[in-house]
């Protein structure tokens, strides 16, 4: 699968360097998907962990920490 994903990604313009030291496209898709689920659920780590992963600690460490912009949006209107 990884070879197929690499071919697709390079055909649409991604470079090997876009994926760090190793071009493991399947991990890229996994990271992207989990990050999108975290954003879609307003960073509900418990829910995303139940759906796709073993634990919330791994999600927080490797897949998606809330961005500074996201945290600031959450506090708008709360902090005056």
N, C-alpha and C positions, 0 to 999 in steps of 0.2 A: 504494500500500500504506500509506503513512504516514497518509493520511486515514482509512483503515479502522482502523488501529491506534489513532489518536487517539480515534475514536468509541468503540471498545471500552474503552479506558482511562478515558475520561470517564464512560462509562456505569457502570463499576464503582467510581467514586468518586475517581479521581485528578484532580488539578488541574493546570493549566498550570504553575504554580509548582513542582510536584514534579519537573519536568524541566529546571529552570534557565531561562536566558534564552530559549531556543528550544524549542518543544514538538515535538521530533523523536522521535516514539514509536518508529519503527523502530530508532533508535540506542539507545533505552532497552531494547528487547528484546535487542538485540545485547549491550549491556553486561551486562545481567542474565544472559543465557545464558553468556557467557564467564566471569563471576564464579562462577556455579554450577559450571561445569566445573573451574575452578581449585580451588574448595573440594572438589569430589568427587574430584579427583586429588591432594589434599594439596599444592596449588600446584606441580604438575609443569608448569612453564611450557613446557618442551620438548615434551611430549606435546600440550598444548592448542594450542601454536603449530603443530605438525604437522597437527592436525585442522582448525583453524579460522582460523589467522592467519599472517601473513608472518614475524613475528619475535618473539622473547621480549622485546626491549626495549620494544616498543609495548605488549605485554600488561602488563608491569610498571609502565610509566608511566601508562597510561590506564585499564586494565581491572581490575586487581586486585593490590593489595599485600596482603601478609599482615597481618591485624589484630594488634594487641597481644595480644588474648585468644588468638588462634591460636598465636602464637609462645610465649606463656606455657604453653599446653597442651602444646606440643611439648617444652618443657624440664622439665615436671613429671616427677619421677622420675629425671631425668638430673642435675640440679643439686640437691644436698642442702643 
